[in-house]
Amino acid sequence: MSFQIRGETVTAAHDLEELKLVFRVLHRHLSQHPDLMDSHFLIELQRFLHEQATHDGVDIADHGAWDRWLGNEAVPCSTRVAARKDFKPAP
């Protein structure tokens, strides 16, 4: 596990399970930190995890399957929608 500065960017090599953990925690707290929602870091992390899940045979459009792969408890869409909150990113 490491970080390296390369010009204007930082590259990293981390364990997949740790990346899943970071994503779960960040995603769980988006309503408290809406500026993360459109951050390049979170977008790229989700894109990478989607690619890995797809490689593992997970249908990422199936929220329950995606949740299970991430290590979350799978929640039915009806429960997910009922608990959804509206929030606006910081200006």
Protein Blocks (a to p, Z undefined) as FASTA:
>chain_A
ZZddehjbccddddfklmmmmmmmmmmmmmmmmmlmmgmklmmmmmmmmmmmmmnopafk
lmklmmmmnopacddfklmmmmpccddddZZ
